[in-house]
Amino acid sequence: MRIAFTGASSKLGAGVLAEFVRSPTVVRIYCGVHRSAPAKNEKIEEFPLDLANFDPASFPRDVDLLVHLAAVTHASDPAEYERIVRDGTLALARAARAKGCRRMLFVSTRCAGRENGAYGRAKLEAEEGLRALDWPHGLVILRPSEVYGAGGREGIDQFVGLARSWRLAPMLFGDRRIRFSPLHADDFVRRCAMLSLEPARDSRVVELCGPESFDGVALALRLSARFWAVPVPIWWPLASRVLSLAGLAAPDQAARLVGRKTSETSSPGIAVSEFRRFP
């Protein structure tokens, strides 16, 4: 199998790339490179990738599968999501199809939705555009929940870091729509690689959530019990406004947090009992 892969510069992407390198069925990995290159390996060949100004001629030939993780997740300018998450994804996919690639796995989000801010809207519109293309060996849209454990400084990882280092557990309340389903990075990496390397099937959407679901209060209490952290009540309607006005959060982050999720549980057939419990 010959794979074109994007997103290797992130820790999640590097983990998926490592799974591909180890697989005996993968003979070549064409890795899209924007800012930083992946670790050198005899299976890996690089190609230039700028999703904001994608050049179709740069996409390699003789690719069996396109696995697309690269995206921007926190932008101060909402138009950046349209340029990179939507338009860049579709330009990449069209180039892949034009050069004979017959299958794709697209990492979307369970926040895909028009009411979920510019990021969620761009992801949904990218999904719709990909479905309109002809994928003879199938299109897999993977929608993970909130991923933690990759050493990030945002979202759930930020909450864990505060509890571990400062013994403080932010307790978000004031909006019943706040829901978390923490998914450990290792579980995401393994499942993403498995879906990519399995035999070709019909196109489908795969929801990938952690084994437990929390509201903002329950999440804080779990962190408090695990790290002996003090719960810090935060009334979200006011906090979201303050963070936005102070420029400490992207304009659409509040919408993503309280917006309708595509699913609260993983798709049937996924053994969530094998997933790591939070935290």
Secondary structure, 3 states (H helix, E strand, C coil): CEEEEECCCCHHHHHHHHHHHHCCCCCEEEEEECCCCCCCCCCEEEEECCHHHCCHHHCCCCCCEEEECCCCCCCCCCHHHHHHHHHHHHHHHHHHHHCCCCCEEEECCCCCCCCCHHHHHHHHHHHHHHHCCCCCCCEEEEEECCEECCCCCCHHHHHHHHHHHHCEEEEEECCCCCCECCEEHHHHHHHHHHHHHCCCCCCEEEEECCCCCECHHHHHHHHHHHHCCEEEEEEHHHHHHHHHHCCCCCCCHHHHHHCCCCCCCCCCCCCHHHCCCCC
